Amino acid sequence: MNINRLSWASRRGMLELDLMLLPFLEKIYPTLDLDDQKRYWKLLECEDQDLWSWLLKSKVSDDPDLQKIIGIIRNTRALTRPDIA
């Protein structure tokens, strides 16, 4: 999937998700291996409410692939925050 399509898909209906996903796409996604990039693509197919719950650690996805990419997003959050970077 090209970066323009990913950027568009990373723009969600919730500003909070945009603030997590767009910096991740810009700064971390290019460094991921292909399997993790595919996991990110899969994550973008999910509903905003699920994404929000998973990213805030209030719920856990049943899908191990999604759990992995969610963990990567959480663990790199400090590297992608605009107020820190």
N, C-alpha and C positions, 0 to 999 in steps of 0.2 A: 504494500500500500504506500503511495507516495506521501510525502510530508504535508502537502497541502490538504489532502483528504483527511489525514490524521489530525491536522490542526483544526479543521472544521468539525470533525467528530469529537474532538476533545472539548469543544465549546458546548457546554451543557446548559440546561435550564436554570441552574443554580450558580450564582456568582461564587459561592464557596468552593464548588467543584472546579470551576474555571481557574480559580486561584491556586488550586492544587495540580490540576492536570496539565494546563498549558505550560507552566514553568518546567514541569517534569518532562514534557514532550521536547521542549527546547534544549534542556541541559543534560538530561539523563538518558532519554530514549536512544539517542544516537550511539551511546556507549554500550547498549545492551546487545547480547548475542541474539541471533535470529529467533530462537525459541522463546526468549523473554519478550521480544518485540511482538511475536504472534500472541503471546499472552495478553499484552496490552491491547492489541486489536480486539481480542475476545472480550476484554473488560469493557471496551467502549460500546459493545452491543448490549450491555446491561442497563437497566432502568436507573435513573438518577437517584431515586430513594434508596435502592440497594447499594449503589456506589457510596452514597453518603454514610449509610449505616456501616458498611465495611471499612471505609477509610477512617471513621471515627472510633473504630474498635468496639462499637456497641453490638455488632453482629459479626458472625463469621460465615463466609461463603462455604457451601458444601463442596465446591469444586477446587481441588488442589492446585490447578493451574491459576485460577483466580486468586487463591490465597497467596501464592508465590508473588505475583505481580503486585498485589496490594501491599505485601510486606516490603517489596522493593520501594514502592512509592512512599510508604510511611518512613522507611529507614533513610531515604534520601531527602526527606522534606526540608531539613535544615539547609541543604545545599541549594534548594530551589526557591526558598522564600525571598521575595524581592527586597524585604527590609534587611536581610542579612547579606545577600550576595552582592 
